[in-house]
Amino acid sequence: MATNILIVEDESIVRKDIERSLTKLGYNVIAQADNGEKAIEMAKEHKPEIALMDIMLKGNMTGIEAANEIKKIIDIPVIFLTAYADEATLNKAKVTEPHGYILKPFKEIDLHTTIEMALHKHKKEQELKVENDLLKSLSAFKTDAQFLFVKHHSRLIKLNTSDIYFVEALKDYVQVVTKDHKYTIHATMKDVEKKMPAGIFQRVHRSFIVNMEKIEAIVGGNVVVQDLHKEIPVGGNYRDELGSRINVL
């Protein structure tokens, strides 16, 4: 199905030229406007999927202002059309977080490429928003939950907390380690620690959280993780807390 586009351009000749090019490229021009106020009305009425917006419009409202109002009404990508590429104009336009710029005069290939990139970027932003909303809802689970989700290769993988052996900090990332897999996620140890069941897991080092049920031995100030035979150092600040959870005969 053809993408529905709103054209906002105050020069009728330029507007018709854009319409002709878009139609030739297979897009559907669902509405047109020659000023900001009308552009907002057209956006409300026709719900376009993307808007091509001239920055310098005649009347009381600039294209930048119109784009800002449209985005409050419907979440669509906006591409600015402009013959002015000066720094001041671009800085004003950046506030509305546009999905692209096309400098006049433009070629059809530039029009097509910019529109497709904007649509793709917006789609990914929408997917990320849905994912983040889901992650926020999942993070609301109590810390005694029997499972949690980790993001891995654009998927949310459900893990039983009992299957997690330890968690390790790797600079800006955190690695969640099970017997057979390692899941690297973008998070902080502080955030991860809050979501791990406190009854099972223990912070033993600024870079490590260990599943207490997976500790096989304690050797020379290190905890040894069963099955993996991994030795994890115990930091001085965590020894007393770890010791309080261990029954020694």
N, C-alpha and C positions, 0 to 999 in steps of 0.2 A: 504494500500500500504506500502511495506517495506521501512524503512528509509535508505536513501543512505549515506554511510559512507566512508570517506577517512582515510586510515591507513598510518601513517608515522612512519616507524621503520627501522633502518639500519641493524638489524640482521634478515636475511631471515628466519631462523627457527622460531624465535619469531613472525615475521610478518605472516607466514603461520599458526601458532598456533592461532593467533588472528583472522585471516580470517575464520578459521575453526569454532572457537567458535561463531563468529558473525553470520555466516551462519546458524549454529545450532539454534541460538536464534531467527532467523527469519529476520535478517537485511540483507541489500544488500551492499556488498563491491563494491562501484562504481569505486574506484581507489586506487592505492598504490604508495608509494614513499619511497626511502631509504635515501634521503637527503633533505635539506631545499629548495634548488632551484627547484628541481623536484616537491616537494610538492606544491609550489606556482603555478607551471604550471598546475598540476593536478586539483588544486582548480579552476583555471580560466576556464579550459576546461570542467570539469565535474560538477561543481556547487554542491558539496555534501551538505547534510543537517547538518552534524556534522563531526568533525575531531578528530581522536585519534592520538595524537602527542607525540612521544618520545622526552624527553627534551634534552638528550645527543645524538646528531646525528654526524656521521662522516662528515667531510668536513668543509667548511668555515662558515657555518651557523648553529646555534643551533636551537632546536625545538622552543625555546622561540621567537627567532627572526623570524622564519618562521611563527609562529602563529600570530605574530604582523602584518606581511605583508599580510597574508591571510585575516585578519579581515579588512584590508583597502580595500580589493577587494570585498569580500562578507561577509555579516553579519551572521556568523554561530557560534554556540558554539564550543569551543575547550576543549577537555579533555586531560590532560597531562599524559603520561605514564612515570614512572620513577622508577629506583631502588635506587635513591638518595633522601632521605627525609630530608636532612640537611637544617637548617634554611636559609643559604645563597642562596641555589638553589630555595627554595620556595619563598623567597622574590623577586628574579629576575622574577620568573614565575608570581607572583601576578600582575605585571605591565600590563600584557596582559589581565587581568581580565578573567581567565579561568573559565569554568563552572564545573570543577571537577578535581580530581587527582586519578589515580589508581596506586598503588604501585606494582611493580613486586616482586615475581610472584603473579599472581592474579587468582581468581576463576571466573568461568562464572557468578555466581550470583552477584559478585562485578561489573563485566563488565556491565551486564544487568541493575542493579540498578543505577549505575552512569550515564549511557547513558540516561535512562528514566528521571532521575531527571534533567539532563542537558537540555534535550529537553523541559521539562515542564517549567523550569526556563526561558529558552530563549523565549518560547511562551508568558509567562506572561510579560516579558520585552518588547516584541514587542507590546503587547496589551496596556501596560502602555505608551509606546512611542506614539502610535496612539492617545490615550486618551489625553496625554499632549499636543500634537500638536493641537488637537481639542480645548482644553481649551485655548490655546494661541490664536487661531484664534477667539474664542468667546470673549476673554478678550479684543480684539481689537475694540469691539463695543463701540460707544460713550456712555458717562455716562448718556445720556438722553434716553437710550434704555428702551422700555416698558417691557422687560423681561430679565431674566438672567438664567443661568444654575447652578445647584448645584449638586455635586456628592453625591449620596446616595445609599448605598448597591451596589456598582459597576455599578450604572446607573447614567446617567446625566439627572436630572429632570428639566424640563422647568417651571419656575415660573414667573408669572406676578408680576412686582415689586409692583404694587398696592395691591397685596395680602400679602405682607410681612409686619408684624406688627412691629417687631424690631429684632435687631441682638445683640447677647450677646457674649462676650469673655469668654472662659472657658479654662484657662491656654494655652495649645498649640493648642486649637481648637476654632472654632467659631460656634455658634448655630444660624441658621436662623429660625425665628419663624413666622408661619402663624397662622390662626385661628384654624386649625385642625391638623397641623403637626409641628414637630421640626426636622430640618435637621442639623446634626453635620458634619462639614467639617474641614479639616486640612488647616488652613489659619491664617493670622494675621488680626487684625482690620484695620490696615493701608491699606492693600491690598483690603479688602472688601469695605472700605470707598471710595476708588478710583473708584470702579466699580458701586457703588450705585448712582442713579440719584440724583444730588445735589438739584434739585428743590423739591424733595419729602422727602428726608431723612436728618436727622440732628444728628450729634454726640452730645450727651448730657452728656456723661461720658466716661472715658477711657475704660469702659467695655460695653458701650451701644451705639447703633445707633438706632434712632426711626423714624418711618414713621410719619411725621407731621400730615398727614390726619387721623391717628389712635389715636391721643391724645384726650382723653375724658375730662380731667381736669388736673389742676396743684394744688397739695395739699402739703403744708408744704415743699416745695423744691423738691418734686417728681412729675414726670409726670405720669398720670394714663392712661393706654392703654385701649381703649374701647374693649368690648366683653370679653377680657381676664381678665379685672380688675387687671391688673398687675401694680404695682407701681415701677417706675424706678427712681433711684436717679439722680439728676442733679449735676454734678461736678462743682466746683467753676470756673474752667477755661472755662467752656462752657455756663455759665449763660447769659453773655452778648450777645453772638451770638444767643442763643435760644430766648432771650427776643427781639432781633431785628426782629425776624420773627413772633412775636405774636402781633396781634392787640388787645389792651386792651381798653375797654370802661370805 
